[in-house]
Structure formats: structure tokens, C-alpha cells
Amino acid sequence: MLSRNIKSISKLLGYVLMYGVFLTLLPTFWRCGNPNATEHIVLRDDSTRIVREYDVLKGTKVKHGKLTVKDFDGKMYEESNFDHGKLSGVQKLYTKGKLYSIAHFKDSIIHGLYTSYHIETGEPYVIGNYNMGVMEGKWKTYTNQGKLKEIVTFKNNEENGPFVEFWPNGKIKAEGEYLNGDNENGLLYLYSPNGVLYKKMECKEGNCHTIWEKGKEEKKGQ
């Protein structure tokens, strides 16, 4: 009878041991069965306040999912998304808790629509597009009251092509073209706040000289 009890106990202990091993290996089995399984990481400062939260792939340090970062005042500083360790999708940055910019990423490279904001009013400041890290197309700048200030054409991360500047009343202030940066090139037209052309200039890589000015030509003809 005693021998039978010992065998039963030994068998039971064997089951318990096997169950313990199974529980120990379960996370590994789960990771193998689900390569995108994640665990949540929370980092705190000395006062136990949460300063950073993010997800990583289970058993690794590879970020996968949402990341949030807060500043020393506990206000939001960054909201980003990761896909297997690379920035992906929308990233929001803040200054003192106020939205500063929204960017889009692909494989950790900025790509797509980008918008920055005036901190004091929350109005858009700059809006444009990136093509795999390169500024391209039309970029628009606005005043802190939301009025269009300038439209500039970008190519290869520099001003290249037509640009238009506006007066606060919406009238065109200047128009021309840039070449390889903030360098006026070709004809430059300047307008008064009421929309009247008052000067034409000829420019070459940022060096401009007047070729016509309203009033002066009229006086010569009198």
C-alpha cells in the first residue's frame, strides 16, 4: 500500500513538474506562435511619475507599437508609432503640452504630409510634403492668425521653382522663382498692399537689380 502511495505521489509530482515547465515555456511558445506579440514597458522618474511608455516585441528590446514621452512637467512631449523597431505612421511632437508638429514616417524616414504649428495660437505654421526624407512640391507658410504668408516650391530639400509672398490682406506681395535655395532667379515682381505692381527686378542667383519702377517711367515719358 505504501509503495502504491509513493508511486501515486511520484506520478503527481511528475505532472506538477511538467506543468511548471509548460508555464515557464509558455511565453516562448506564444512568441513563436505570434511573432508580433508585445509587452508593455513603463519608465518612471525619481518621483514615480511616468515619463515614457512603449511596447516592445516580447523577449526583445525592439519597439513595436505606440510610444509616448512626457516632459519634466508631466506634459506630453512625443507620440510616435513603431513597426518592428522603425518609426512608422504618425508622429506628434509637443512643446509644453501644446502641439508643435505632425509628421508621417515610413521605415524611420519622414515621408508624406508634414505640418508644424504656431504654439501661441495653435494655427498651422508650415505645411508641406516629404518624399522619403526629401522636401518636395509646394510648401506653405502661414501667420499665427492662419493667413497664408508664402508659397514656395521645393526640390531636393531646397527652394527651386516659383514662389509667391502675400500681404496680410491676402494680396500678392512678391512673386518670382528661387534657385538652389533662397536665391531669387529671373524676373521678380513686387506689389503694393493694394495689389498694384510697382517694381520689376532682374535677378541672378540672389543678386537683383531694378529694370522697371512705377512712376519713374511715367515721369520720363512726360
Beta strands, then each sheet from edge to edge (+ up, - down):
strand 1: 38-44
strand 2: 50-57
strand 3: 63-70
strand 4: 76-83
strand 5: 86-87
strand 6: 89-95
strand 7: 98-106
strand 8: 109-110
strand 9: 112-117
strand 10: 124-131
strand 11: 134-142
strand 12: 148-155
strand 13: 158-166
strand 14: 172-178
strand 15: 186-191
strand 16: 197-204
strand 17: 207-213
sheet 1: 1+ 2- 3+ 4- 5+
sheet 2: 1+ 2- 3+ 4- 6+ 7- 8+
sheet 3: 1+ 2- 3+ 4- 6+ 7- 9+ 10- 11+ 12- 13+ 14- 15+ 16- 17+
end
